[in-house]
Amino acid sequence: MFVTDDIQQRWWSLEAKLTERFGKKPDLEAVLFLIGMQETGFMHQKISKEQKQDLMHVAMCTVLAPSGYYGMEGKDEEGWPHFKQLKPLPDMVLPEQENFIKDHVLLYFEQLGF
């Protein structure tokens, strides 16, 4: 229970910082989208639904890479990073899965000094 509470407190702190910066409270999907934009450098005016999903995939791979779940293989000719899954993700129920992702997102931002 303590670990979940700690993650929630840190998540609220991150939400507050992002709300202050962007003027809108982001949900987990929005945070992953921002990470994908940060990691790819793609700041297009119009982003298709497929590109949005791709950006969120890049974000997931990026935040899970430090724990050894994914490794970057390189970038394609358009600059999109490609990852290889190195080990299977643990089986979790939905609330555990959300906390698992949030914990990795928080680590990502901590490593950036945000």
C-alpha positions as CSV (number, residue, x, y, z in Angstrom):
1,M,0.0,0.0,0.0
2,F,2.8,2.4,0.8
3,V,4.4,2.0,-2.6
4,T,1.1,2.8,-4.3
5,D,0.6,5.9,-2.1
6,D,4.2,7.0,-2.9
7,I,3.6,6.6,-6.6
8,Q,0.3,8.5,-6.4
9,Q,1.9,11.4,-4.4
10,R,4.8,11.7,-7.0
11,W,2.3,11.4,-9.8
12,W,0.2,14.3,-8.4
13,S,3.4,16.4,-8.2
14,L,4.2,15.6,-11.8
15,E,0.7,16.5,-12.9
16,A,0.9,19.8,-11.1
17,K,4.2,20.7,-12.8
18,L,2.8,19.7,-16.2
19,T,-0.5,21.6,-15.6
20,E,1.5,24.7,-14.7
21,R,3.6,24.3,-17.8
22,F,0.9,23.5,-20.3
23,G,-2.2,25.0,-18.7
24,K,-4.1,21.7,-18.7
25,K,-4.0,18.7,-16.4
26,P,-2.7,15.7,-18.4
27,D,-3.8,12.1,-18.0
28,L,-1.4,9.2,-18.5
29,E,-2.0,9.0,-22.2
30,A,-1.3,12.7,-22.6
31,V,2.0,12.3,-20.6
32,L,3.0,9.4,-22.8
33,F,2.2,11.4,-25.9
34,L,4.4,14.3,-24.6
35,I,7.3,11.8,-23.9
36,G,6.9,10.5,-27.4
37,M,7.1,14.0,-28.8
38,Q,10.2,14.7,-26.7
39,E,12.0,11.5,-27.7
40,T,11.3,11.8,-31.4
41,G,11.5,15.6,-31.8
42,F,8.4,15.5,-34.0
43,M,6.5,18.7,-33.4
44,H,4.3,18.5,-36.5
45,Q,1.3,20.8,-36.7
46,K,-1.0,17.9,-37.5
47,I,-0.5,14.4,-36.1
48,S,-2.6,11.6,-37.4
49,K,-4.2,9.1,-35.0
50,E,-1.7,6.5,-36.1
51,Q,1.2,8.8,-35.5
52,K,-0.2,9.6,-32.0
53,Q,-0.3,5.8,-31.3
54,D,3.3,5.5,-32.6
55,L,4.5,8.3,-30.4
56,M,2.9,6.7,-27.3
57,H,4.5,3.4,-28.3
58,V,7.9,5.2,-28.5
59,A,7.2,6.6,-25.0
60,M,6.3,3.2,-23.5
61,C,9.5,1.6,-24.9
62,T,11.6,4.6,-23.8
63,V,10.3,4.6,-20.2
64,L,10.6,0.8,-19.9
65,A,14.1,0.6,-21.4
66,P,16.0,1.5,-18.2
67,S,14.3,-1.6,-16.5
68,G,15.5,-3.8,-19.3
69,Y,12.2,-4.5,-21.0
70,Y,13.2,-2.8,-24.3
71,G,16.3,-1.8,-26.1
72,M,16.6,0.7,-28.9
73,E,17.7,-0.9,-32.2
74,G,18.1,2.4,-34.1
75,K,16.1,4.9,-36.2
76,D,14.6,4.5,-39.6
77,E,15.0,6.9,-42.5
78,E,12.2,9.1,-41.2
79,G,13.8,9.4,-37.8
80,W,11.4,7.1,-35.9
81,P,13.2,5.1,-33.2
82,H,12.7,1.3,-33.2
83,F,12.9,-0.9,-30.2
84,K,13.3,-4.5,-29.5
85,Q,11.5,-6.2,-26.6
86,L,14.2,-7.8,-24.4
87,K,12.1,-9.5,-21.8
88,P,8.4,-10.0,-21.3
89,L,6.4,-7.6,-19.3
90,P,5.0,-8.9,-16.0
91,D,1.4,-10.1,-15.8
92,M,-0.6,-7.5,-13.9
93,V,-4.2,-6.5,-13.3
94,L,-5.1,-3.1,-14.7
95,P,-4.5,-1.0,-11.5
96,E,-1.1,-2.6,-11.1
97,Q,-0.3,-2.1,-14.7
98,E,-1.1,1.6,-14.5
99,N,1.1,2.1,-11.4
100,F,3.9,0.2,-13.1
101,I,3.7,2.6,-16.1
102,K,3.4,5.6,-13.9
103,D,6.4,4.6,-11.8
104,H,8.5,4.3,-15.0
105,V,7.2,7.6,-16.3
106,L,8.1,9.3,-13.0
107,L,11.6,7.8,-13.2
108,Y,11.9,9.1,-16.8
109,F,11.1,12.7,-15.6
110,E,13.4,12.3,-12.6
111,Q,16.3,11.4,-14.9
112,L,15.6,14.5,-16.9
113,G,15.7,16.6,-13.8
114,F,12.1,17.7,-14.2
